[in-house]
Amino acid sequence: MPYTFLGRRDPFLCLLVPTLVQEMGGAYPELPAQQELITKVIREEEESFLRTLATGINLLEGVIEQTKQAGRTVVDGTKAFTLFDTYGFPSTSRNSSAPKPVSPSTKLPSTPRWNSRNSVPATPPPSKPPTG
């Protein structure tokens, strides 16, 4: 399964560093001086991201399967929150990233629903307008 809509499984942003250095190196002399380090850091970050994404996709597939087997059409709120908080799957991604085939009746909540009596819904703090 490709990890992005670009169909890429391997780091590729790090391959753009030479072009970045060529285009912007005159204005930012630290770019050519640190090109090797910049490439290494970007590659490591991409690799880490792809591992996290693969884990999240596997978890998502399992959660959807468990939900279907339980005869439910809404994912448990704790699991939905984990998909969001740990793996970065916002509600739109959870719905569009669902592995195929998924019954149209199997859907993920647009906002986490908390089904556990011991759980408390966590909401992100309101956005503060930039001051300036």
N, C-alpha and C positions, 0 to 999 in steps of 0.2 A: 504494500500500500504506500503510495507516495505521501510524504509528510507535509507537502505544501501543494497549493494549487499550481505551482510551477512544475510539479512532478519530480522534484529533486530529493535525493536521499543523502547526499554528501554535502559538506560545507562548500559554498561557492562565493560568498561575499568576500572571503579572503583573497579570491582570485582577482578582485577588482582593485586591490591595493596598488599594484604597479600603475594602473591608469590614474588613480587618485594622485599618486606621487608625481606622475608626469604632468598632470593638469594643474595641480595646486602646490607642487613643491617649490616653485619660485616665490610664492607668497608666504609659504610656511616652511622654512628651511628645516624644521625639526622632522618633517615627513620623510625626506630622503635619508636623513641621518638615522632615523628609527624605523625604516621600512621593514626590516626583518622582524623586529619586535612587534610592530603593529600587525603584521601578517600572522605571526604566531598567536597573539592574543585573540584576534578575531577568529582564527580557526578553532582555538580551544573553546571559545564562547559558543560558536556555532555547533561544535560537536556536543557540548554539554546540553545545549538547547534541544538538539535533535534526539538525544537520549531521553531527556525529560518528556519531549513530545511523544516519542514512541511508547514510553511507559504510560502516559496519559491516554493515548489512543487505545492501548491494550486494556487499561482500566475501564475506559468508556465502553468498549465492546462487551466486557464482562458485566458491567452495570446494566446495560441494555438487555443483555441476555437474561440476567437474574430478574429484572423487572418483568420481562415477557413471561418467563417461567412462573412467576408468582401471579400471573394474570392481571397485572396492573399496567396502567398506561402512563403513570407519572413516576418518575424516579424519586426515591427517598431523598429528602432534603439534605441530610448529612452527606450523602454521596454526591449530590449535585454541588454542594458547597465545596467538597474536596476537589471536584473537577475544576471548579473556578479558582479556589484559593491556592491550591498546590500546583495545578497543571495549567492554569491560565485559560481554561475553556469558558468564555462568556456564554450566555444563553444562546446567542445566535450561532456560535461555533458548535456548541453541543448539539444543536438541532441539525446543522448542516454537515457536521462531521460524523454523523451517525453512520456506522458501517452498513453496507448494503448486503442483502435486502433487510429492510426494517419495515415492519408493518406500519402503515400510515397512522394506525391508532396508537403506536408507541411514540410518545412524545416526552420531552424533557421540560420541566417547568421553566418559564422565562425568568422567574426569580426563585431562589431556593425555598422549598416548603420544608418546614421542620416537623418531622413525624415522630421524633423521639421526645418523650416527656422530659428528659434531662437536658435537651438541647435548647439553646437560646438563639434566636435568629441574630446573626451578626450583620450589621449594615455598615458599609463604608462611611467614613465621615463625609459630611457635605463638602463639595468643592468650594474653595475660597477663591474669590477673584484675585488676580494678581494685583499687588500694590506697587505703586511705582513712581 
